[in-house]
Amino acid sequence: MNETRAFDILPEALHIDREDWESHPHFPEQSLLLQAHASFRRKGVELIRRAEDGSLREGIAWLFRVWKGAMHAHEYYEEHKLYPYIEARWGYSMQSASDGHEELAEREHAVFEALNSATDNRQILTRALREHQDVLCRHLDLEEELVLPALLELDPDEFEDYLHSDIRGLLQRLAA
């Protein structure tokens, strides 16, 4: 993943440091993503621990598939609603976050290769899971820094409109 920094992309009005998010008047109501992202980080750590501990590969494979299924649904929402809305509303590109999804897919493939290998090599699986986790954490950090300031700075009514509207309607209203 390239070393994109959020402040290089964000408009000046959205330069809110991570440590200041919790003191923002719209936090936590408008802090979409943070709970899901925390869960993704925890599950990745759990999978690495299971691989290190020698848990059954079939159990790890099942858990990884379920976890990635949830993550794919989350990414779909981001790619088809959240990112287009932010780009239209605030005028900056979410391409670096989209690129992170592509890099995660590459790391996912490596984990499945390790899981489906004829040899049950715990070190290879653990390494693949760690590399996936490293990419995941970098991606989530960048994504949060790009998304959270934009969501926190929305008027609460606009945030509610975002939550309850489809992307076509949102984009039409923004274009008007």
Residue, then its C-alpha position, 0 to 999 in steps of 0.5 A: m500500500n502506498e504511503t498516502r496520508a489523509f491530510d495530503i488529501l483532505p480539504e483544510a476544513l476537515h483537518i481533524d486529528r484522530e485524537d480530537w475525534e472523541s471531543h467533536p460534538h457529533f461523536p459518537e453519533q456520526s462515527l460510522l465505521l469505527q466499531a466495525h473496523a475495531s471488530f475487523r482488527r480484533k478478528g485478524v489478531e484472533l486468527i493469527r493467534r489461532a494459527e500460532d497455537g496450531s488450531l485446526r486449519e479447517g476451523i481457521a479456514w471457516l472463520f476466515r471465510v465468514w470474516k471475509g464475507a462480512m468484510h466484503a459486504h462492508e467494502y461493498y457499502e463503502e465502494h457503492k455509497l460511502y466513497p461516492y458520497i464523500e467524493a461528491r460532498w467534499g470533493y476529494s478522491m477516495q481512490s487510495a481507500s479503494d486501492g486498499h480494498e484491492e491490496l486486501a484482496e491480494r492478501e486474502h488470496a495468499v491466505f487462501e493459498a496457505l489454507n488450501s496448500a497440500t502441506d499443513n505449514r503453520q508458519i506459512l499460514t501465520r505469515a500470510l495472516r500477519e501480512h493480511q493484518d498489516v495491510l488491513c490495519r494500514h487500510l483501516d487507519l487511512e480510511e478512518e482518517l479520510v472518512l471520519p472527519a467528513l462524517l463528523e463535519l456534516d450537520p446532523d440532519e445531513f448525516e441522517d439524510y445520508l444514512h437513510s437515503d440511497i446513493r442516487g438520491l444523495l448524489q442528485r441532491l448534491a448536484a442540484 
